[in-house]
Amino acid sequence: MASRLSWLDSSRDDQNRMRELLKLFSDAESRDELGVGQVRDAFSDLLFPGTSVLQTRARYLLIVPWCYQEAQRRGLRGERLAAQIDGNERKAIAALLRGDDTEV
């Protein structure tokens, strides 16, 4: 069932104001008039690196969790766990670079 919106007009000005308001909801344009978008993007990149980039393949969603699972499976803790995760990621990167998949 489609959504509906209705209102009662008491004047022509009220009707025009409501039409302008409804027209704002149909605009697909995005504006950053206060300039907070750059700050938001900077924090996003610091807190969640790599998530603002368009990921075109499912392998990116699988590689990092695999690296963590593989390191955790070995029962490592602390710095050794971090070093193992880093090593797993580097091995995966090297394997991807050796591959011949160049399609974007």
Contacts in CASP RR format, 6 or more apart in sequence:
PFRMAT RR
TARGET T0000
AUTHOR 0000-0000-0000
METHOD contacts of the structure
MODEL  1
MASRLSWLDSSRDDQNRMRELLKLFSDAESRDELGVGQVRDAFSDLLFPG
TSVLQTRARYLLIVPWCYQEAQRRGLRGERLAAQIDGNERKAIAALLRGD
DTEV
5 22 0 8 1.000
7 18 0 8 1.000
9 15 0 8 1.000
9 18 0 8 1.000
32 38 0 8 1.000
41 52 0 8 1.000
44 51 0 8 1.000
44 52 0 8 1.000
45 52 0 8 1.000
55 61 0 8 1.000
56 104 0 8 1.000
59 96 0 8 1.000
63 89 0 8 1.000
63 92 0 8 1.000
64 89 0 8 1.000
66 88 0 8 1.000
66 92 0 8 1.000
67 85 0 8 1.000
67 87 0 8 1.000
67 88 0 8 1.000
67 89 0 8 1.000
67 92 0 8 1.000
68 85 0 8 1.000
70 84 0 8 1.000
70 88 0 8 1.000
71 81 0 8 1.000
71 84 0 8 1.000
71 85 0 8 1.000
71 88 0 8 1.000
72 81 0 8 1.000
74 84 0 8 1.000
75 81 0 8 1.000
76 84 0 8 1.000
END
